[in-house]
Amino acid sequence: MELFDVYPLYDVTPVSAEACEVIDDKGNTFLDLYGGHGVISIGHSHESYVKALSDQIGKIGFYSNSIKNPLQEDLVEKLGELSQCQNYNLFLCNSGAEANENALKMASFHTGKKKIIAFEKSFHGRTSAAVAVTDNEKIKAPLNTQHETVFLPLNDVVALESELKKDDAAAVIIEGIQGVGGLSQGSTAFFRSLEALCKKYGALLILDEIQSGFGRSGKFFSFQYHGIQPDIISMAKGMGNGFPVGGILISDEIQASYGMLGTTFGGNHLACAAVLSVLRVMDQESLMENVKMINKHFLDRIREVEQVKSVKGKGLMLGTSFDFKVAELRKRLIYDGKIFTGGSSDPYLLRILPPLCVTTQQIDHFIEALKRVLKSMETNQETI
Ligand SMILES: Cc1ncc(COP(=O)(O)O)c(C=O)c1O
């Protein structure tokens, strides 16, 4: 048997990791400015996270959702407090796609409608409804084309209202900040119109905070920069710091009923212990403050790199644009600079999604390595 070959791989084999560093099987240390696709939030192998998970698995790791699980109650309380989303109810699942799948299903149950409005360059996951609202035909099988979806340009209020006016939309789904699509985002004016128009025409507003949530933008959820209240918020990635967990926050104006949503693994004891540990560390180590401070430092220092044409994003969800495709630069940063960065569907954009505990010294190290790698690419020499 072999692995089903769907991932092109970099030739690096991590065997351990700590905070923002990853160590490979040859003893090389890499600076992790990608957090394994924006997943590592409080840092790799955080001591209290390791202890929380180890202690929990020693007691009980899993039982089904048909028994009481006080960890879920603790999670509701702590998450409500830190996110300031007390007027929502929590449904737990296992991944980002699953969170959006449930969000879209909820919207359809609630409104009795099935059309979904999404945005150009969106990415919402690979399950059936989630991939249908993802703006990438290449990852849709014929099976996924049964959904009714309309894609609109971001920030186009006129197009949005003319679509909502038809009165057949169950929901509008939008990323707080686009991730895979290349860090574009709606303006505050657009998000406010979106909220008002959804209310006016009876469609639910789903905020996909799977990548931009859990403190990555400098606020708990990135939509909180715009002063709006979505009907449903989807989350995953940084939520578990690597433990596979996702969830949706559902406005308490939406009624639940038994059997409406369900899952075997979602909300299990280990997943709850992971998320509770993430929330505690975020709070105790003021990680959202660190995100804002590091963002400022990054923006100050990246100005020194003349090849960078612009910087997109918020907090520690950042993209730097170049006037050349960045695939080779990413490779050189990994192999020569020993730094992980990310790409996106915009080939000119280098994505930076470090753990939220990254330090100013680590950003300085990146800037110097970036300058060296860029210089060596210009002169076509071996780097460093
Ligand atoms: C904004 C957004 N939504 C949904 C997903 C899907 O999450 P998952 O890969 O956990 O299914 C992703 C993953 O990259 C994402 O960035």
The ligand as a Gaussian input file, in Angstrom:
#p B3LYP/6-31G(d) Opt

LIG

0 1
 C      -11.409000      30.175000       5.686000
 C      -11.383000      28.681000       5.682000
 N      -12.548000      28.010000       5.779000
 C      -12.576000      26.666000       5.805000
 C      -11.423000      25.916000       5.722000
 C      -11.488000      24.401000       5.747000
 O      -10.948000      23.934000       6.922000
 P      -10.507000      22.369000       7.052000
 O       -9.312000      22.196000       6.194000
 O      -10.223000      22.202000       8.528000
 O      -11.658000      21.546000       6.607000
 C      -10.196000      26.574000       5.610000
 C       -8.943000      25.812000       5.488000
 O       -7.927000      26.284000       5.020000
 C      -10.175000      27.994000       5.592000
 O       -9.025000      28.666000       5.477000

